[in-house]
Amino acid sequence: MSYYNTVNEKQPELALHWDSNLKVDDMIKNIFRNYPSGLTAFEVFNKLESFGYKYPLWSVRRSITDIMNEGYLVLTDDKRAGGYGRMNKIYKKK
């Protein structure tokens, strides 16, 4: 479960947030399955937007961090330019 309940949400709304985050995590895992060379968090964000999803960039980054902490992804030392003109590290499927 990767929902951080910082606003002390109660059930049943809390369960809806858990389910929603699990679905985002699964979508992101599927994206990485299709890109073995890896992606930056910003590239994942853009791919989700192209599929019609409107998740905030920080939520995508949170999900990627949680998936990495699960052991599904690794953070490489390789970098690519991101959407704000800064270099972003690349994540790859383990």
Secondary structure, 3 states (H helix, E strand, C coil): CCCCCCCCCCCCHHHHHHHHHHHHHHHHHHHHHCCCCCECHHHHHHHHHHCCCCCCHHHHHHHHHHHHHHCCEEEEEEEEECCCCCEEEEEEEC
